[in-house]
Amino acid sequence: MSWTAPPGAWGAADPLFLLLIALGIEGYLGGRALRFAWTGNPRRALAVLCLDLARRLNRHERTPAARRRRGALVAGSLALAALALGWVAGLITRHYPFAWTLELFLLVLLIDQRATWRLGAALQDALASGSLVRAREVLRPLTVEAAAEIDSLDRGGIIGAALAALGRRFAGRLMAPVVWYVALGLPGLLLQQTAYVMAATLSMGAVQKNSAGPGAGPYGDAARSLARAVAWPADALGVLLLSFAAAFVPGGRGAAGLRLAFRGGGADSVLYAALAAVGAPLRLNRALVVFAVACLINAGLIGALALLRLGV
């Protein structure tokens, strides 16, 4: 996306305004039936491809070096394919009347703010009901912890895991798509999503669960390195926004989150640091408020960039 180019031909729309609209739509409908049966899930389709390639290339009899080379080839090829596909899609949406609606639909599918908030609110309701069994089941889709770890969590552990998940998902499933879309348009968005899905799919647990070779091991090294590089700017920005948002919440200590950022802490620990002074019964509720405020700040920043682009 060029910052000097005009918005486009007749019927086109500026990417930053598309992003604002997508944030508004997902903010209202997220967590509901956004993914219709005929659309499928773009991330799930890519995950299936990654697992199929792992089954074919990540075999027991190959040496670690051979598996690492094959994994690097797959990661590089998929990353380049994502950039190329995004470039072609960007040409179509910029030069064909009203093709921007397809780009808008893709943005709504790939960003995640209200859906995460709804999971957190459902967990809060489960804890309020006093049922730890129900709370653990609600926590499961929110976190990346193994089932055995979740089953052993007490009330404090469930709240701590939820705070980590809210921060991690804010950075990885909202800020990362936003940052890369603002920086590079559709090519950046598809690159970020490809790196995210490859790393998640080639985790040890996912590979073993789907019988895709002898664990990710060296085969997943390149995918994990790419995912870390792509995630870093969004994670840093996520820490800053969550820390700033905590300053608007009673008991929140945004400075504690910023100190964590300067020490190299990630978004998965910033909410716990910023809300350490809040009593345990209120901590999840305040974390959801911080999450919502950070989402509003993010939308405000996108709006400011859109106005700057138009020279207002």
C-alpha positions as CSV (number, residue, x, y, z in Angstrom):
1,M,0.0,0.0,0.0
2,S,1.5,3.2,-1.1
3,W,1.1,6.3,1.1
4,T,1.4,8.6,-1.9
5,A,-1.1,6.8,-4.2
6,P,-4.7,8.1,-4.6
7,P,-7.4,5.9,-3.1
8,G,-8.1,4.3,-6.5
9,A,-10.4,4.1,-9.4
10,W,-14.2,4.7,-9.4
11,G,-15.8,2.4,-6.8
12,A,-12.6,1.8,-4.9
13,A,-11.9,2.6,-1.3
14,D,-8.9,3.7,0.7
15,P,-7.3,0.7,2.6
16,L,-7.2,2.5,5.9
17,F,-11.0,3.3,5.8
18,L,-11.6,-0.3,4.8
19,L,-9.7,-1.4,7.9
20,L,-11.8,1.0,10.1
21,I,-15.0,-0.4,8.7
22,A,-13.8,-3.9,9.2
23,L,-12.9,-3.2,12.8
24,G,-16.4,-1.7,13.3
25,I,-18.1,-4.8,11.8
26,E,-16.0,-7.3,13.7
27,G,-16.5,-5.2,16.9
28,Y,-20.2,-5.6,16.5
29,L,-20.6,-9.1,15.1
30,G,-17.4,-10.8,16.2
31,G,-17.9,-14.2,17.9
32,R,-21.2,-14.7,16.1
33,A,-21.9,-16.4,12.7
34,L,-19.3,-14.5,10.7
35,R,-17.9,-17.5,9.0
36,F,-20.6,-18.8,6.7
37,A,-20.6,-22.4,5.5
38,W,-19.8,-21.4,1.9
39,T,-16.7,-19.3,2.8
40,G,-14.9,-21.8,4.9
41,N,-12.0,-20.6,7.1
42,P,-8.9,-19.2,5.3
43,R,-6.7,-20.1,8.3
44,R,-8.0,-23.7,8.5
45,A,-7.4,-24.3,4.8
46,L,-3.8,-23.2,5.1
47,A,-3.3,-25.3,8.3
48,V,-4.5,-28.4,6.4
49,L,-2.0,-27.6,3.6
50,C,0.8,-27.2,6.2
51,L,0.0,-30.5,7.9
52,D,-0.2,-32.3,4.5
53,L,3.3,-31.0,3.5
54,A,4.6,-32.0,7.0
55,R,3.4,-35.6,6.5
56,R,5.1,-35.8,3.2
57,L,8.4,-34.1,4.0
58,N,9.0,-34.4,7.8
59,R,9.7,-38.2,7.9
60,H,11.5,-40.3,10.6
61,E,14.2,-41.6,8.3
62,R,15.5,-38.2,7.2
63,T,18.3,-36.5,9.1
64,P,17.7,-33.3,11.2
65,A,19.6,-31.2,8.7
66,A,17.5,-32.6,5.8
67,R,14.3,-32.0,7.7
68,R,15.4,-28.4,8.5
69,R,16.2,-27.7,4.8
70,R,12.8,-29.0,3.8
71,G,11.0,-27.0,6.4
72,A,12.9,-23.8,5.4
73,L,11.9,-24.4,1.7
74,V,8.3,-24.9,2.6
75,A,8.2,-21.8,4.9
76,G,9.9,-19.6,2.3
77,S,7.7,-20.9,-0.5
78,L,4.5,-20.3,1.4
79,A,5.7,-16.8,2.5
80,L,6.5,-15.8,-1.1
81,A,3.2,-17.3,-2.3
82,A,1.4,-15.2,0.3
83,L,3.1,-12.0,-0.8
84,A,2.4,-12.8,-4.5
85,L,-1.2,-13.6,-3.9
86,G,-1.7,-10.5,-1.8
87,W,-0.1,-8.4,-4.5
88,V,-2.5,-9.8,-7.2
89,A,-5.5,-9.5,-4.9
90,G,-4.5,-5.9,-4.2
91,L,-4.4,-5.0,-7.9
92,I,-7.9,-6.5,-8.3
93,T,-9.4,-4.7,-5.4
94,R,-7.8,-1.3,-6.3
95,H,-8.7,-1.3,-10.0
96,Y,-12.1,-3.1,-10.4
97,P,-15.2,-1.3,-9.3
98,F,-16.4,-2.4,-5.9
99,A,-14.0,-5.3,-5.6
100,W,-12.9,-3.7,-2.4
101,T,-15.9,-5.5,-0.8
102,L,-13.9,-8.7,-1.1
103,E,-11.0,-7.1,0.7
104,L,-13.3,-5.9,3.4
105,F,-14.8,-9.3,3.9
106,L,-11.3,-10.8,4.2
107,L,-10.3,-8.3,6.8
108,V,-13.4,-9.1,8.9
109,L,-12.6,-12.8,8.7
110,L,-9.0,-12.4,9.8
111,I,-9.1,-9.7,12.6
112,D,-10.2,-10.7,16.0
113,Q,-11.3,-8.3,18.8
114,R,-14.9,-8.8,19.8
115,A,-14.6,-12.6,19.5
116,T,-11.8,-12.7,22.0
117,W,-13.8,-10.3,24.3
118,R,-16.8,-12.6,24.2
119,L,-14.7,-15.6,25.2
120,G,-13.4,-13.6,28.2
121,A,-16.9,-12.4,29.2
122,A,-18.2,-16.0,29.0
123,L,-15.3,-17.1,31.3
124,Q,-16.2,-14.3,33.7
125,D,-19.8,-15.6,33.8
126,A,-18.6,-19.2,34.4
127,L,-16.4,-18.1,37.3
128,A,-19.3,-16.1,38.7
129,S,-21.5,-19.2,38.7
130,G,-18.9,-21.0,40.9
131,S,-18.3,-23.9,38.5
132,L,-14.6,-24.4,37.9
133,V,-15.4,-27.3,35.5
134,R,-17.5,-24.9,33.3
135,A,-14.8,-22.2,33.6
136,R,-12.1,-24.6,32.4
137,E,-14.2,-25.6,29.4
138,V,-14.7,-21.9,28.5
139,L,-11.0,-21.2,29.0
140,R,-10.0,-24.0,26.6
141,P,-10.6,-22.2,23.3
142,L,-9.1,-19.0,24.7
143,T,-5.7,-20.4,25.5
144,V,-2.9,-22.4,24.0
145,E,-2.3,-24.5,27.1
146,A,-2.5,-28.3,26.9
147,A,-5.7,-29.9,28.2
148,A,-4.0,-31.5,31.1
149,E,-2.7,-28.2,32.3
150,I,-6.1,-26.5,32.1
151,D,-7.7,-29.4,34.0
152,S,-5.4,-28.8,36.9
153,L,-5.9,-25.1,37.2
154,D,-7.7,-23.6,40.3
155,R,-9.6,-20.3,40.2
156,G,-6.5,-18.2,40.5
157,G,-4.8,-20.2,37.8
158,I,-7.8,-19.9,35.4
159,I,-7.8,-16.1,35.9
160,G,-4.0,-15.9,35.3
161,A,-4.3,-18.0,32.1
162,A,-7.1,-15.8,30.9
163,L,-5.1,-12.6,31.4
164,A,-2.2,-14.1,29.5
165,A,-4.5,-15.3,26.7
166,L,-6.2,-11.9,26.4
167,G,-2.9,-10.1,26.0
168,R,-1.5,-12.7,23.6
169,R,-4.6,-12.7,21.4
170,F,-4.7,-8.9,21.4
171,A,-1.2,-8.8,20.0
172,G,-1.4,-11.8,17.7
173,R,-4.9,-11.8,16.4
174,L,-5.7,-8.1,16.3
175,M,-2.5,-6.0,16.3
176,A,-0.5,-8.3,14.0
177,P,-3.0,-8.2,11.1
178,V,-3.5,-4.5,11.6
179,V,0.2,-3.6,11.7
180,W,1.0,-5.7,8.6
181,Y,-2.0,-4.5,6.6
182,V,-1.2,-0.9,7.4
183,A,2.4,-1.4,6.4
184,L,2.1,-3.5,3.3
185,G,-1.6,-3.9,2.5
186,L,-3.0,-7.3,1.4
187,P,0.5,-8.7,0.9
188,G,1.5,-7.9,4.4
189,L,-1.8,-9.3,5.8
190,L,-1.4,-12.6,4.0
191,L,2.2,-12.9,5.0
192,Q,1.4,-12.3,8.6
193,Q,-1.5,-14.8,8.5
194,T,0.7,-17.4,6.8
195,A,3.5,-17.1,9.3
196,Y,1.0,-17.3,12.2
197,V,-0.7,-20.4,10.8
198,M,2.6,-22.2,9.9
199,A,4.0,-21.7,13.4
200,A,0.7,-22.8,15.1
201,T,0.3,-25.8,12.9
202,L,3.9,-27.0,13.2
203,S,3.9,-26.8,17.0
204,M,4.9,-30.1,18.6
205,G,1.4,-30.8,19.8
206,A,-0.4,-30.0,16.6
207,V,2.0,-32.2,14.5
208,Q,1.7,-35.1,16.9
209,K,-2.1,-34.8,17.1
210,N,-2.4,-35.0,13.4
211,S,0.2,-37.7,12.8
212,A,2.3,-35.4,10.6
213,G,5.7,-36.9,11.1
214,P,8.0,-37.2,14.2
215,G,7.1,-34.0,15.8
216,A,7.9,-30.6,14.3
217,G,11.5,-30.5,15.5
218,P,14.0,-29.1,13.0
219,Y,11.3,-29.0,10.3
220,G,9.5,-26.2,12.0
221,D,12.6,-24.1,12.8
222,A,12.2,-21.7,9.8
223,A,8.4,-21.3,10.3
224,R,8.9,-20.5,14.0
225,S,11.6,-18.0,13.2
226,L,9.5,-16.3,10.6
227,A,6.5,-16.1,13.0
228,R,8.6,-14.6,15.7
229,A,10.0,-11.9,13.3
230,V,6.6,-11.1,12.0
231,A,5.0,-11.0,15.5
232,W,7.6,-8.8,17.2
233,P,6.4,-5.3,16.1
234,A,2.8,-6.2,16.8
235,D,3.7,-7.7,20.2
236,A,5.6,-4.5,21.2
237,L,2.8,-2.3,20.0
238,G,0.3,-4.5,21.8
239,V,2.2,-4.1,25.1
240,L,2.2,-0.3,24.7
241,L,-1.5,0.0,23.9
242,L,-2.5,-2.4,26.7
243,S,-0.3,-0.5,29.2
244,F,-1.8,2.9,28.1
245,A,-5.3,1.5,28.3
246,A,-4.7,0.2,31.9
247,A,-4.1,3.8,33.0
248,F,-7.9,4.4,32.4
249,V,-9.0,1.5,34.6
250,P,-9.4,1.8,38.4
251,G,-6.4,0.0,40.0
252,G,-4.6,-0.3,36.7
253,R,-0.9,0.6,36.6
254,G,0.1,1.3,33.0
255,A,3.6,2.2,34.2
256,A,4.1,-1.4,35.3
257,G,3.2,-2.6,31.9
258,L,5.6,-0.2,30.3
259,R,8.4,-1.3,32.7
260,L,7.7,-4.9,31.6
261,A,8.0,-3.8,28.0
262,F,11.4,-2.2,28.6
263,R,12.5,-5.4,30.3
264,G,11.5,-7.4,27.2
265,G,8.2,-8.8,28.5
266,G,5.6,-9.8,26.0
267,A,1.9,-9.1,25.6
268,D,1.0,-12.3,27.4
269,S,2.2,-10.9,30.7
270,V,1.4,-7.2,30.4
271,L,-2.2,-7.5,31.8
272,Y,-1.0,-9.4,34.8
273,A,1.6,-6.8,35.5
274,A,-0.6,-3.8,34.9
275,L,-3.5,-5.2,37.1
276,A,-1.4,-6.7,39.9
277,A,-2.9,-4.2,42.4
278,V,-6.4,-5.2,41.5
279,G,-8.1,-7.8,43.8
280,A,-8.4,-11.3,42.3
281,P,-12.3,-11.2,42.1
282,L,-12.2,-8.1,39.9
283,R,-9.1,-8.8,37.9
284,L,-10.7,-10.5,34.9
285,N,-13.4,-7.9,34.7
286,R,-10.8,-5.1,34.7
287,A,-8.7,-7.0,32.1
288,L,-11.7,-7.1,29.8
289,V,-12.2,-3.4,30.2
290,V,-8.5,-2.8,29.4
291,F,-8.8,-5.0,26.4
292,A,-11.9,-3.0,25.1
293,V,-10.2,0.4,25.7
294,A,-7.0,-0.8,23.9
295,C,-9.2,-1.8,20.9
296,L,-10.8,1.7,20.9
297,I,-7.3,3.2,21.0
298,N,-6.2,1.1,18.1
299,A,-9.2,2.2,16.1
300,G,-8.5,5.8,16.9
301,L,-4.9,5.4,15.7
302,I,-6.1,4.0,12.4
303,G,-8.5,6.9,12.0
304,A,-5.7,9.4,12.7
305,L,-3.5,7.7,10.1
306,A,-6.4,7.8,7.6
307,L,-6.8,11.5,8.1
308,L,-3.0,12.1,7.8
309,R,-3.0,10.2,4.5
310,L,-5.8,12.4,3.2
311,G,-3.9,15.5,4.4
312,V,-6.7,16.6,6.7
